[in-house]
Amino acid sequence: MNTNVKVGILLRVSSNSQSVDSQKLPLLDYVEKQQYELVNIYEDTISGVAKVKPARERLLEDIRKGKINKVIVFSVCRISRNT
């Protein structure tokens, strides 16, 4: 295991009718192949235009605390609509 890389996976869908599975499964596979240490999976079900995204805020706090040193997302637009 590559214990130097502590990963947080950020997943976001815009509505309850959508599933994060299409994002989650390939990312979990990638983390496993890279032998990264998976610290947490952060899931938001909220529109990309929303300013506050609770899971993203928890992820940022874990980064500040040094728990995570790499963030993996399926697409950059999963972080914020304007990225």
Summary of the structure (lengths in Angstrom):
residues: 83
radius of gyration: 12.6
end to end distance: 31.4
largest distance: 36.9
contacts: 221
relative contact order: 0.30
helix: 34%
strand: 31%
